[in-house]
């Protein structure tokens, strides 16, 4: 058996850690944050497909999260596909990379 942690296990561990830091986060909201931090999904439809959940559920959680202390920001909305692109807000005091 391999000692390496799989990508899925790592993702789930990071989601659990995010929820421990902020108990107000749902699992999907924590997953959106982790996906944005890791650069593995930056739009709602890709995230929904990646996790196998309904896009409408992801949209609802994403909208709630953007209102939650500005931890994520909406970058762009596609009216035709309902896809919402999101990103972590720039950190103040951090030089641009």
N, C-alpha and C positions, 0 to 999 in steps of 0.2 A: 504494500500500500504506500502511496506517495505521501510524503510529509508536507508537500506544498498545499497551500490553501487555494481552492479553486476560485475563479473570478466571481462566481455566484456567491460562494460563502463569504468572500471578502466584502462584496456589495451588501449582503444581508447584515454582516457584522457592523458595517459603517452606518447602515440605516438604523440598527438597534442603538448604536452609540448616539446618533443624532436625536433619537427619541428620548434617550436618557438625559441628554443635555437640555431638551425642551419638551416637557411632557404634553404640551398643547399640540404638538405635531401628530398628525395621523401617519400611518405607515406609508401611504402614498406621498404625502407631503415630504416626509423625510427622504423617501426615494427620489423625489424630484430634486431635492437639494444635493444629495449625493451624486446623482447623475450629472448635474450641472458642474459640481466640483471636479468630478473625474473626467468630464468631457465626453461621456458616453451617450448622452441624449440631450439635445438642446431645443427640442420641440415636442409638443404634446402628443402628436400622433406617433412619433418614433418611440417615445417613452411608453405609450399605451401598448404598442406592438411588442416591445421588448419584454414587458411584464405580462402580457396577455390579459389586459383589463380593458374595459370599455373606454373609448376615447372620451365620451361624455363625463365619465367619472373623473378622469384625469383633468379635464377642463375645469370641472367644479373645484377640485382640490387645488389646482394651480391658481385659480382666481382667488380662493381663500388665502392661499399662501402669499400672494403678492400684496394682499391687504394686511398681512401679519408682519408688522414692523419692517416692511420693505426688504425681507430676506431674499426675495427673487424679484426681478423686474421683467415686465413684458417688453420684448424687443420689437416684435412685429406680429401682426395677425393677418391670416389669409382668409378672407371672407368666403371664398369659394369652397375651400376644403375644411374650414374651421380650425386649421392648424395654428397653434400659438407658439411662437418662438420665445424662449426665455433665457435669461442669463443671471448670474450672480451680479449684484451691483458692485461697482468699483469700490474698493476700500479706501477710505480717506487716509491720507498720510503715506500711502504705499505708492512708490514710484511706478509708472507704467512700464510694462515689460516689452 
